[in-house]
Amino acid sequence: MMGRKRDVVLLLAVFNLTINKALCLPENIPTRIMLVYDKRENIKEFRTLNSGITEDMDSKIRSWREEKIEVDDIIHGLNSNEIDMEEFPKLISYRV
């Protein structure tokens, strides 16, 4: 099934964006982004979740995202990863 694209209809994803080199900044600005995608409603929207960045920096990041990031590339590049529930201490205590 290599090369086959997923048929994603609805997606909400939160991720950290490393962006210092792209904006020619000396250090990374930790930027948490939320991606909202709804194929039926034709919504492809990024939202910056950081409250600690300036309005000017948010504007620069938003402009860069709009110019450089193709939402479909993110959607089709997502991987399904296995979650090892043994790593969660609270769940371990509920074993029978």
N, C-alpha and C positions, 0 to 999 in steps of 0.2 A: 504494500500500500504506500510505498514511498512516493512522494511528490503529489499525493492527493490532498486537496485543500479541504478543511473542515467547513461544514455549513453552520456557522455561528449565527444565531438569531439575536441573542441577548447576552451582554457581557458587562460586568462591573469588575474592574481590576484596580488595585492600588499597588503602586511600586515606587521605588526610589530611583530618581533620575540623577546620574552623574553627568555634570554638564560643564565643568570648569574649562576644559580644553576647547569645547565647541564655542564658548563665549569669550575665549582668550583671557580667562581669569587666572590669577596666580594660584588659587586654591579652590577646592570643591565647595560648592554651595549645596548643602544637603537639601534636596528638593523632593518632597513626596507628592506624587501625582495620582489622580484618580481618572481612569478612563471609563466613560459611559458609552456603550454602544448598543443601539437598538436598530436592527436591520429593517424591521417592519415600519418604524417611524422615521427612518433615515436620520438617526442621531449618531454622530461621531463627535464626542466632546471630551476634552481634557479639562481637568480642574486642578489647580495648584492648592494643596492642602496646608502648606506651611503658613503659619501666622507670623513667623519671625523674619520673613524676607520683605524687603522694601517694595513699594508699588512699582518703582522704576525697574527693579530686578525682575519682578513678576512679569512685567510687560516685555522685557527682553527675552525671558524664557518662553513666554507664550508665543512671541513672534518667531523664535527659532523653531519651536514645535510645529507651528502651522506651516512653516516653510520646508522643514526637513523630515518630519515624521509622517509616514503613511500608515494610517490606522489599520488598514488591511494587512500590512506586514506584521504588525504586532499580533493581531488576532490569529493569523495563520502560523505565527512563530511560537505560540504558546505550547508548552509541553505539559502533559499530565504526569505528575510525579507521584511516586508512592509515598504515603505517610506511614511511618513506623509508629504505631500507637504506643508501643512499649517505651517511647521516649517521653511520654507525658505522665509525670508522677501521680497526678490526681486520678488518672484512669487506672493506673496499676493497682491502686488500693481497692478498686471495685471488682477485681477478679474474683471469680467463684472458686 
